[in-house]
């Protein structure tokens, strides 16, 4: 007699299909993925930007000091740059023809407003030798009158005592420079026949130089108060 045994192994039943949940009437439908990405980008754009440091020579932003905002000028309007422009305008007036100003007043004005590097060079050994040779030539040869003023300027800066040169960059020196500039501007516009004639072809270069020196002296004086 043979006995056969059969084992009943349980078979895995297939999972029932998921039924969609019923949406609540009060909840809005879920936004698509593209809308989520758009909202994320909008959120990033609305974040406050961190202020980045500016490069050297660029204008520094305004900062607050107490209840007042203090703004910094760019490198293009820095005092050394304006001193170079003033010195160049004074050199133009040394040689300009279309003006009736008393040009010896430009000598102390140049000494007070010239850049520090120019003053240091004039007071150095090279500047002293240049002034000595120019004076030696002036003694034995005839020199045009327009070239005597630069020589006088170098001699004045070379022999000026330190008490006088210490006025550079101070409120007193700025007031003296502005007074000299105002007197030269008055002379120029009076002797050329008015503002309209000051911009004629023969005197427009001197007029622009006078205006540059006047505006620069006003700008340099304002921070000292």
Secondary structure as UniProt FT lines:
FT   TURN            25..26
FT   HELIX           33..45
FT   TURN            56..57
FT   STRAND          63..65
FT   TURN            66..67
FT   STRAND          68..70
FT   HELIX           75..77
FT   HELIX           79..95
FT   TURN            103..104
FT   HELIX           105..113
FT   HELIX           116..123
FT   HELIX           125..140
FT   HELIX           145..159
FT   HELIX           162..165
FT   TURN            166..169
FT   HELIX           171..191
FT   TURN            192..193
FT   HELIX           195..198
FT   TURN            201..203
FT   HELIX           204..222
FT   TURN            223..224
//
